[in-house]
């Protein structure tokens, strides 16, 4: 499978997908750490890919998304943005609303 097809499949098959440096338990940059804090505060599970351990994804995700920086958050297959946008959305309450709307009813609880 082509790497861009792989990225598309990851984004479309995970309601909340974060491409970040490191893992949620051990972020490897401040922007990833800030984004993870905002997401975790929303209280829903999310999928992630550590782009540091996936160099092919790291090289091609900016082509797929037309977004040059990391982290990148996708909700319901759509790019939401990076750290600054996520932080602003969290502070305004928009992020929690978006995240909760992405979680299927059957896995809440």
N, C-alpha and C positions, 0 to 999 in steps of 0.2 A: 504494500500500500504506500502510495506517495505521502510524504510528510505533511503536506497541506491537507490531504484527505484525512490523515490521522488526527490532525488538530481539529478539523471540522467535526469529525466523529466524537472527539472528546467534548468539545463545546456543546454539541447538540444532544449528547446522551447524558449530560450532567446538568441538572437545573442551576446549580451554582458552582462555577469553576473558576479557580484562581490560579493563575500562572505567576509564580513567585520565586524569589531566591531563597532556597532553604525549605524548611517545613514549618507548619504552624507552631510546632513545639520548639523549633530552633531556627527562626528566621535568620538569614545571612546578610540582611541589609535593613537599615532603618525604615525605608519606605515599605518593605514587605512586612516588617514588624507592626507598623502603624496600621496597615490595611488589615492584617490578621486580627488586631485588637478590635477594630471596628466591626469586622464580620462576626467575631466570637461574641461580642456584646449583643448582637442581634439574636443569638440563641438558637440558630439552626445549623445543622451539619452542612459542610461544603466539601467539595472535592478540590484537590490541588495537584499541581505538577511542579516539581523542583526543577527549574530551568538550568540550574548549575549542573545537575546530573544528567540533563537531557540536552546536550549542545545542539543537536539538530533542530529541536523545538525552539531553543533560544535563538537560533539563527533565522528561523523561518516564521516565527509568530508575528514579528513586525510586518512581514509581507502579507500574511493572512489578514491581520487586523488593521493595517495601515496606521498603526500606533507604535511609535519608536521605543517606548520605555517600559520598564517592568516595575512593579507588578501590573498585571492586567486581569480585571475581573469581568467575567461573563455571567449574565443571568438570563436564563431561558434562551440561550443561543446568541444573545446580543452583547456586544462589548459595552460595558458600563463606563469603564475608564480606569485610571491609575490612582495612585495614593491621594493626590490632592482632591480629585473629584469624589472619591470614596469618603474621605474625611469630611468634606463639606456636606455630602449627603447624609452621613451619620449624624453630624451635629444638628442638621435641620429635621431629622426624623425620617427623611425620605428613604434612606437605606433600609431601615427596619421594615418599612412597608413593602419595599421592592423584594427584599429577601423572603419575607413571610408569604408574599403572593406567589413566589416561585416554588414553594415546597408543596408537593402534592398532599392532599388531605390524608391519604392512606398511610403516610409515614410520620405524621405528626403525633406527638404524644410523648 
